[in-house]
Every structure is written in C-alpha cells, then in structure tokens.
C-alpha cells in the first residue's frame, strides 16, 4: 500500500490555509511547478525542502540545494527528524 503524507500550510498566525495529500515515500516542497507542494512565496526556493517518511514512521525533513534551510522552534536547520 502506498504511503500517504499530509502537508498543512500554515499562515504566519498559525492557521491552516491549505492541506495537501501526497503519496509515495517522499515529497518535494518549493516554488517550482515540479514540486509536489507548490508555495508561491519569494522566500521559498524553487526546490526548498524534501520530506521523507521512514519505515518506522518518522519524518526526515532536509533542505534542498540553496534553499537556506528551514526553522523549527526558531532554530535554523538543514536537516531534522520531526514528529
């Protein structure tokens, strides 16, 4: 059975503004039309993040190319396990 990853896009105020259902072991987030989740924001790189779910269910998020990384609880990261 194919894996399903749900991605919620939040406003700066923390409200859900969009939900995306993605199938497969990984997905790409960015401004590019080749991304699974497209975010039309100049602060987002064309190929910004990749999200992968391991067999144990944990998610690995990693910055792609020159995206500048991402922040979790205000801390800049290039790669992180998330729950």
Secondary structure, DSSP 8 states (H G I E B T S, - for coil): ---EEEEEEE-TTS-EEEEEEEESSEEEEESSTTSSEE---TTS-SS-EEEEE-TTS-EEEEE-TTS--EEETTEEESEEEE-
